Amino acid sequence: MPASQQFYFVLLQNTLPLDLAGPLQVLLEARRAGLSLDIHYVSAEDEQVMDGGLALHQLKPLPERLNTSDVIILPGCNHSFSSYDSAAGIRTQQWLKSQARYDPYILTICSGAVLAAKAGLMDHKACTTHFALIERFRQAFVTAKVSDNRIFVQDNKLFSSAGISSGIDMTLHFVSLQFGEQIAAQVAREMLVYFRRNGQDPQLSPWLRYRNHMHRALHQVQDQVCRQLNHPHSLQSLANQANLSVRQLTRVFKQNLGITPGEYVSGIKVAHAKALLSHSNLQIEAIADACGYSSARHFRRVWNQFESLSPSQYRQACQ
């Protein structure tokens, strides 16, 4: 059984409640979905008072040494520039500097980017923060490559989110990278989260792109498709799953997703095939079978509707 991944929420005075609670809920739902992860609440002091007056007690000390697979989460604080210059804030900055050599993942929420920048973690890194802090951030940390009008930004193992609720989007993105998009979609559905992106963000895969609706029957159909990737999934079988006629199913798909059931199934299967091409040595015929296609020829015909590269070329490009 693989070791649990360790997540450390680093807390200080005036921590914004949703900066902690939003990403935390994502991780809790991911753990309920079966992921092996441990969550820790750490601080330079054993007690802190959050913005709004909620007191936190019995916080664990900052760990002496992290591993490369560990994740540091830095929620933002109210009055961040002054809050991070407190005695506890300075000790936290020093701790972050000392841990940088071990190359953990860093996730900053909102003004948590200020704490990371004060520790030197944003130097020459692409990042973002709350829109109200962008200009001050640029002036204070001139080597940081700050983007505005972004929900979140990833630079290798550094992730930064723009504002309070965008920490949820970023943490879902992190979960999808670490544990798979199917898990992230399951978490998003449980939390009733709508994915938000702008033109500069990477395009969402079919696992996530078509979950921004509240139609229960459609979610049941999508869950069935994602659970049984090696099935052909006829229109009639999907309609039966939703207790709808084929005509009704097609209509509600178009109304809620903007695509047909067949287009959705093909998109999911191609996304699964891309993962297999990237992370396995399976032959094309075996991948076609794993995706529920009767032949490699049939698989290639569907693949070509979505991708410009052939499956073999795609595999080479991923290496």
C-alpha positions as CSV (number, residue, x, y, z in Angstrom):
1,M,0.0,0.0,0.0
2,P,1.5,3.4,-1.0
3,A,2.5,5.8,1.7
4,S,0.1,8.6,2.5
5,Q,0.9,12.0,0.9
6,Q,1.4,14.6,3.6
7,F,-0.4,18.0,3.5
8,Y,0.6,20.8,5.9
9,F,-1.6,23.9,6.4
10,V,0.6,26.6,7.7
11,L,-1.4,28.9,9.9
12,L,-0.8,32.4,11.3
13,Q,-2.7,35.2,13.0
14,N,-5.5,36.6,10.9
15,T,-5.7,33.6,8.5
16,L,-8.7,34.0,6.3
17,P,-11.2,31.2,7.1
18,L,-12.2,30.2,3.6
19,D,-8.5,30.1,2.6
20,L,-8.2,27.3,5.0
21,A,-11.6,25.7,4.7
22,G,-11.9,25.7,0.9
23,P,-8.8,23.7,0.1
24,L,-9.3,21.6,3.3
25,Q,-12.7,20.5,2.1
26,V,-11.3,19.4,-1.2
27,L,-8.7,17.2,0.5
28,L,-11.3,15.8,2.9
29,E,-13.6,14.8,0.1
30,A,-10.6,13.4,-1.8
31,R,-9.8,11.3,1.2
32,R,-13.4,10.1,1.5
33,A,-13.1,9.1,-2.1
34,G,-10.3,6.7,-1.1
35,L,-7.1,8.6,-1.4
36,S,-4.4,8.1,1.1
37,L,-3.4,11.4,2.4
38,D,-2.7,13.0,5.9
39,I,-3.6,16.5,6.8
40,H,-1.7,18.6,9.4
41,Y,-2.2,22.0,10.9
42,V,1.1,23.6,11.7
43,S,2.3,26.9,13.0
44,A,5.2,28.7,14.6
45,E,3.0,29.0,17.7
46,D,0.6,26.5,19.2
47,E,-2.3,28.9,19.2
48,Q,-3.6,31.3,16.5
49,V,-6.6,33.5,16.1
50,M,-8.1,33.6,12.6
51,D,-9.6,36.6,10.9
52,G,-13.1,36.9,12.5
53,G,-11.9,35.7,15.9
54,L,-12.0,31.9,15.6
55,A,-9.3,30.6,17.9
56,L,-7.1,27.6,16.9
57,H,-5.5,25.6,19.6
58,Q,-3.0,22.7,19.9
59,L,-1.4,23.4,16.5
60,K,1.5,21.2,15.6
61,P,5.0,22.8,15.3
62,L,6.5,23.4,11.9
63,P,8.1,20.1,10.9
64,E,11.9,19.9,10.9
65,R,12.2,18.4,7.5
66,L,9.8,17.7,4.6
67,N,10.0,15.3,1.7
68,T,9.8,16.1,-2.0
69,S,6.3,14.6,-2.1
70,D,5.0,16.7,0.8
71,V,2.7,19.6,0.2
72,I,2.8,23.0,2.0
73,I,-0.4,25.0,1.9
74,L,-0.2,28.7,2.7
75,P,-3.6,30.3,3.3
76,G,-3.8,34.1,3.1
77,C,-4.1,36.5,6.0
78,N,-5.9,39.7,6.5
79,H,-3.4,42.7,6.5
80,S,-1.0,40.2,5.0
81,F,2.1,42.5,4.6
82,S,2.0,43.4,8.3
83,S,0.7,40.1,9.5
84,Y,3.7,38.2,8.0
85,D,6.1,40.6,9.6
86,S,5.1,39.4,13.1
87,A,7.5,37.3,15.1
88,A,5.7,34.2,14.2
89,G,5.5,35.3,10.5
90,I,9.3,35.8,10.4
91,R,9.9,32.4,12.0
92,T,7.6,30.9,9.4
93,Q,9.5,32.7,6.6
94,Q,12.8,31.3,7.9
95,W,11.3,27.8,8.1
96,L,10.1,28.1,4.5
97,K,13.5,29.1,3.3
98,S,15.1,26.1,5.1
99,Q,12.5,23.7,3.6
100,A,13.0,24.9,0.0
101,R,16.1,22.7,-0.4
102,Y,13.9,19.6,0.0
103,D,11.7,20.8,-2.9
104,P,8.1,20.2,-1.5
105,Y,5.0,21.3,-3.3
106,I,3.9,24.8,-2.4
107,L,0.3,26.0,-2.7
108,T,-0.5,29.6,-1.9
109,I,-4.0,30.8,-1.4
110,C,-4.8,34.5,-2.0
111,S,-2.3,36.6,0.0
112,G,-0.5,33.5,1.1
113,A,1.7,34.4,-2.0
114,V,3.1,37.3,0.1
115,L,4.4,34.9,2.7
116,A,6.0,32.7,0.1
117,A,7.5,35.8,-1.6
118,K,8.9,37.1,1.6
119,A,10.6,33.7,2.0
120,G,12.1,34.0,-1.5
121,L,10.0,31.3,-3.0
122,M,8.5,33.5,-5.7
123,D,11.8,34.7,-7.1
124,H,11.7,34.4,-10.9
125,K,8.5,32.3,-10.6
126,A,5.2,32.6,-12.4
127,C,2.6,33.4,-9.8
128,T,-0.5,35.3,-8.9
129,T,-2.4,36.7,-5.9
130,H,-5.5,38.6,-4.9
131,F,-6.3,41.3,-7.5
132,A,-6.2,44.0,-4.8
133,L,-2.6,43.1,-4.0
134,I,-1.2,42.7,-7.5
135,E,0.5,46.1,-7.9
136,R,1.9,46.2,-4.3
137,F,3.1,42.6,-4.8
138,R,4.9,43.6,-8.1
139,Q,6.6,46.5,-6.4
140,A,7.7,44.5,-3.4
141,F,8.9,41.4,-5.2
142,V,10.3,42.7,-8.5
143,T,11.7,39.3,-9.7
144,A,8.4,37.5,-9.4
145,K,6.5,37.0,-12.7
146,V,3.1,38.1,-11.5
147,S,0.0,37.5,-13.7
148,D,-3.3,39.2,-13.2
149,N,-6.7,38.0,-14.3
150,R,-5.9,34.4,-13.6
151,I,-7.7,32.0,-11.3
152,F,-4.5,30.2,-10.5
153,V,-1.0,29.8,-11.9
154,Q,1.3,26.8,-11.8
155,D,5.1,27.0,-12.1
156,N,6.5,23.5,-11.7
157,K,5.9,22.6,-8.0
158,L,4.7,26.1,-7.1
159,F,0.9,26.8,-7.3
160,S,-0.6,30.2,-6.5
161,S,-4.3,31.2,-6.6
162,A,-5.8,34.6,-7.1
163,G,-8.4,35.1,-4.4
164,I,-10.2,33.4,-1.5
165,S,-12.5,31.0,-3.3
166,S,-10.0,30.3,-6.1
167,G,-8.0,28.2,-3.7
168,I,-10.7,25.6,-4.2
169,D,-10.1,25.6,-8.0
170,M,-6.4,25.4,-7.5
171,T,-6.6,22.5,-5.0
172,L,-8.9,20.6,-7.3
173,H,-6.4,21.1,-10.1
174,F,-3.6,19.8,-7.8
175,V,-5.7,16.8,-6.9
176,S,-6.3,16.1,-10.6
177,L,-2.6,16.2,-11.3
178,Q,-1.6,14.1,-8.3
179,F,-4.5,11.6,-8.2
180,G,-6.3,11.7,-11.5
181,E,-9.1,13.8,-13.1
182,Q,-11.7,11.3,-12.3
183,I,-11.1,11.8,-8.6
184,A,-11.1,15.6,-9.0
185,A,-14.4,15.4,-10.9
186,Q,-15.9,13.2,-8.1
187,V,-14.8,15.7,-5.4
188,A,-16.1,18.7,-7.4
189,R,-19.4,17.1,-7.9
190,E,-19.6,16.3,-4.1
191,M,-18.8,19.9,-3.3
192,L,-21.1,21.3,-6.1
193,V,-18.2,23.3,-7.4
194,Y,-18.3,25.0,-10.8
195,F,-14.9,25.0,-12.5
196,R,-13.8,28.5,-13.6
197,R,-11.2,29.3,-16.2
198,N,-10.3,32.2,-18.5
199,G,-8.6,32.2,-21.9
200,Q,-5.1,31.9,-20.5
201,D,-5.8,28.8,-18.4
202,P,-5.2,25.3,-19.8
203,Q,-8.2,23.7,-21.4
204,L,-10.1,21.3,-19.1
205,S,-10.3,17.7,-20.0
206,P,-13.6,15.9,-20.6
207,W,-13.4,14.5,-17.0
208,L,-14.0,17.9,-15.6
209,R,-15.3,20.1,-18.4
210,Y,-18.8,18.7,-18.5
211,R,-19.6,18.5,-14.8
212,N,-20.8,22.1,-14.4
213,H,-24.5,21.2,-14.1
214,M,-27.0,20.0,-11.5
215,H,-28.9,17.4,-13.5
216,R,-28.8,14.2,-11.4
217,A,-29.7,11.8,-14.2
218,L,-26.9,13.1,-16.3
219,H,-24.4,12.8,-13.5
220,Q,-25.5,9.1,-13.2
221,V,-24.8,8.6,-16.9
222,Q,-21.5,10.3,-16.6
223,D,-20.5,8.2,-13.6
224,Q,-21.4,5.1,-15.4
225,V,-19.3,6.0,-18.5
226,C,-16.3,6.9,-16.3
227,R,-16.6,3.7,-14.2
228,Q,-16.9,1.4,-17.3
229,L,-14.3,2.8,-19.7
230,N,-14.0,-0.5,-21.5
231,H,-17.7,-0.7,-22.3
232,P,-19.1,0.4,-25.7
233,H,-22.0,2.4,-24.1
234,S,-24.8,2.5,-26.6
235,L,-27.3,5.3,-26.6
236,Q,-30.0,2.9,-25.4
237,S,-27.9,1.7,-22.5
238,L,-27.1,5.3,-21.4
239,A,-30.8,6.2,-21.7
240,N,-31.7,3.2,-19.6
241,Q,-29.2,4.4,-16.9
242,A,-30.9,7.8,-16.8
243,N,-34.5,6.3,-17.0
244,L,-35.0,8.4,-20.1
245,S,-35.8,7.7,-23.7
246,V,-32.9,8.1,-26.2
247,R,-34.6,11.3,-27.5
248,Q,-34.9,12.7,-24.0
249,L,-31.3,11.8,-23.1
250,T,-30.0,13.5,-26.3
251,R,-32.1,16.6,-25.5
252,V,-30.9,17.0,-21.9
253,F,-27.3,16.4,-22.9
254,K,-27.5,19.2,-25.4
255,Q,-29.3,21.5,-23.0
256,N,-26.9,20.9,-20.1
257,L,-23.6,20.0,-21.7
258,G,-23.8,21.4,-25.2
259,I,-22.8,18.1,-26.8
260,T,-24.4,14.8,-27.6
261,P,-24.1,11.7,-25.5
262,G,-21.9,10.1,-28.1
263,E,-19.5,13.0,-28.2
264,Y,-19.2,12.9,-24.4
265,V,-18.5,9.1,-24.4
266,S,-15.9,9.6,-27.2
267,G,-14.2,12.5,-25.3
268,I,-13.9,10.4,-22.1
269,K,-12.5,7.4,-24.0
270,V,-10.0,9.5,-25.8
271,A,-8.9,11.1,-22.5
272,H,-8.5,7.6,-21.1
273,A,-6.5,6.6,-24.1
274,K,-4.2,9.6,-23.7
275,A,-3.5,8.6,-20.2
276,L,-2.7,5.0,-21.2
277,L,-0.4,6.2,-24.0
278,S,1.4,8.5,-21.6
279,H,1.8,6.2,-18.7
280,S,1.9,2.6,-20.1
281,N,3.6,0.5,-22.8
282,L,0.3,-1.0,-24.0
283,Q,0.0,-1.6,-27.7
284,I,-2.6,0.3,-29.6
285,E,-4.8,-2.7,-30.0
286,A,-4.8,-3.2,-26.2
287,I,-5.6,0.4,-25.6
288,A,-8.5,0.2,-28.1
289,D,-9.8,-2.8,-26.1
290,A,-9.4,-1.0,-22.8
291,C,-11.4,1.9,-24.2
292,G,-14.3,-0.3,-25.3
293,Y,-13.6,-0.2,-29.1
294,S,-14.0,-3.3,-31.3
295,S,-10.8,-2.7,-33.2
296,A,-7.8,-0.5,-33.4
297,R,-9.2,0.9,-36.6
298,H,-12.4,2.0,-34.9
299,F,-10.3,3.6,-32.0
300,R,-8.1,5.5,-34.5
301,R,-11.2,6.8,-36.3
302,V,-12.6,8.3,-33.1
303,W,-9.2,9.5,-31.9
304,N,-8.7,11.5,-35.1
305,Q,-11.9,13.4,-34.4
306,F,-10.2,14.9,-31.3
307,E,-6.4,14.9,-31.9
308,S,-4.2,16.1,-34.7
309,L,-1.3,13.7,-33.8
310,S,-1.7,10.0,-34.3
311,P,-1.7,7.8,-31.1
312,S,1.9,6.8,-31.8
313,Q,3.0,10.4,-32.4
314,Y,1.2,11.4,-29.2
315,R,3.0,8.8,-27.2
316,Q,6.3,9.9,-28.6
317,A,5.5,13.6,-27.8
318,C,4.8,12.6,-24.1
319,Q,8.2,10.9,-23.7
